[in-house]
Amino acid sequence: MEFDKKGIALGSTAEDLKSRKRFITDFYANWIIANPTKHIYNNSLKSFIEVKFLSIQETASKAAIRYKSTLSVVYLTEILEKAKTVGTPQEPKKDNEKQKRFSKIYIMEYEKANFGKIKLTVGELRGSGQKIQYCITAIEND
C-alpha cells in the first residue's frame, strides 16, 4: 500500500479503503479530544454545528471512497466554521434511515485555497433544531 505524507492510503483497493476509514475515525477521535465541546460556530447558519457519532460514521463511509475526500476531513474545523449554505434547505431523503431524524438538510460548500471545493452536509434535528454535521466530501473538479 502506498501512503501520502499524512498517512492516507493513495490506492483504490479494499485495503486502501479500509485504511482511509481508519484514518478518518482516528482523525475525528483526536479532533474530539482537542475540541471537547464537539461543536463549532458557523456564520452562514448562525448556529453551532455539532459533531456526533453519526458524523464520524457517515463521513468515514462516504469520504473514504476517494483519496481527496479523505484528505478534506483534515480541514474539519475550518470547514465547520466557514462553509456557506448553497440554495435552500432540502427535505431529508425518505429512503435514508439515517436522515429520518432530521427535519431539514443543509448543503454547504467551502472553497479551500490550494485544494478546491469541499461539500459539507448538515442535518437539523427534529424538535431541538440542533445542527449536526452529517457528511464531508471533496467536490472533484479535476
Residue pairs with C-beta under 8 A, 6 or more apart in sequence:
1 9
1 11
1 13
1 15
1 16
1 19
2 9
2 10
2 11
3 9
3 10
3 19
4 10
4 67
4 71
6 23
6 71
6 74
7 23
8 19
8 20
8 23
8 67
8 70
8 71
9 15
9 16
9 17
9 19
9 20
9 23
9 67
10 16
10 67
17 64
17 65
20 63
20 64
20 67
20 70
21 60
21 61
21 64
23 64
23 70
24 56
24 59
24 60
24 63
24 64
24 70
24 73
25 56
25 60
27 73
27 74
27 76
28 51
28 55
28 56
28 59
28 60
28 73
28 76
31 51
31 76
31 77
32 38
32 51
35 51
35 77
38 50
38 51
38 52
39 48
39 49
39 50
39 51
40 48
40 49
40 51
40 77
40 80
40 81
41 47
41 48
41 49
41 81
42 48
42 49
42 80
42 81
42 82
42 83
42 108
42 131
43 81
43 82
44 83
44 84
44 85
44 108
45 85
45 106
45 108
45 122
45 131
47 131
48 131
49 80
49 122
49 131
49 132
49 133
50 130
50 131
50 132
50 133
51 76
51 80
51 132
51 133
52 132
52 133
54 98
54 132
54 134
55 132
55 133
55 134
55 135
58 98
58 134
58 135
59 73
59 133
59 135
59 136
59 137
62 69
62 135
62 137
63 69
63 70
63 72
63 73
63 135
63 136
63 137
63 138
64 70
66 137
66 138
66 140
68 116
68 138
68 140
69 136
69 137
69 138
71 115
71 138
72 79
72 112
72 115
72 118
72 136
72 137
72 138
73 136
75 110
75 112
75 115
75 118
76 136
78 110
78 112
79 110
79 112
79 118
79 120
79 136
80 120
80 133
82 110
83 108
83 109
83 110
83 118
83 120
84 108
84 109
84 110
85 106
85 107
85 108
86 107
86 108
86 109
87 107
89 104
89 105
89 106
89 124
90 104
90 105
90 106
90 107
91 104
91 105
92 99
92 100
92 102
92 103
92 104
92 105
92 123
93 99
93 105
98 134
99 105
99 123
99 134
101 123
101 125
101 126
102 123
102 124
102 125
102 126
102 132
102 134
103 124
103 125
103 126
103 129
104 123
104 124
105 121
105 122
105 123
105 124
105 134
106 121
106 122
106 123
106 124
106 131
107 119
107 120
107 121
108 119
108 120
108 121
108 122
109 117
109 118
109 119
109 120
109 139
110 117
110 118
110 120
111 117
111 118
112 118
115 138
116 138
116 139
116 140
116 141
116 142
117 138
117 139
117 141
118 136
118 137
118 138
118 139
119 135
119 136
119 137
119 138
119 139
120 133
120 135
120 136
121 133
121 134
121 135
121 136
122 131
122 132
122 133
122 134
123 131
123 132
123 134
124 130
124 131
124 132
125 131
125 132
